[in-house]
Amino acid sequence: MIRPRPPYQRVLASPEVPEKRKERLRQEYQELNPVMLQRRIEENLEALWRLHG
């Protein structure tokens, strides 16, 4: 049985994606901060609610 993989892993495994692009994706992936991403999502949602009301 083949296990599903996240898009990030599928891109890295793809022979069609140039290695230079893969390296850039690896760097971006290493710099991701889930806590900061969640904070930004919450801030943007609050801003949207303010615009709506």
C-alpha positions in Angstrom: 0.0 0.0 0.0 1.3 3.4 -1.0 1.1 6.0 1.8 -0.1 9.5 0.9 2.5 12.2 1.2 2.1 15.9 1.8 2.5 18.2 -1.2 6.0 19.3 0.1 7.3 15.8 0.0 5.7 15.1 -3.4 7.4 18.2 -4.9 10.8 17.2 -3.5 10.4 13.7 -4.9 9.4 14.9 -8.3 12.0 14.6 -11.1 10.2 17.5 -13.0 11.1 20.1 -10.4 14.5 21.6 -10.8 17.0 21.0 -7.9 17.4 24.8 -7.5 13.7 25.2 -6.8 13.7 22.2 -4.4 16.6 23.8 -2.4 14.7 27.1 -2.1 11.6 25.2 -0.9 13.8 23.4 1.7 15.1 26.7 3.0 11.6 28.2 3.2 10.3 25.1 5.0 13.0 25.3 7.6 12.1 28.9 8.3 8.4 28.2 8.9 7.2 29.0 12.4 3.9 27.4 13.2 3.2 29.7 16.1 3.8 32.8 14.1 1.7 31.5 11.2 -1.2 30.9 13.6 -0.8 34.4 15.0 -0.9 35.9 11.6 -4.0 33.9 10.6 -5.8 35.1 13.8 -4.8 38.7 13.2 -6.0 38.6 9.6 -9.3 37.0 10.7 -9.8 39.7 13.3 -9.2 42.4 10.6 -11.7 40.7 8.3 -14.3 40.7 11.0 -13.7 44.4 11.7 -14.2 45.2 8.0 -17.4 43.2 7.9 -19.0 44.8 11.0 
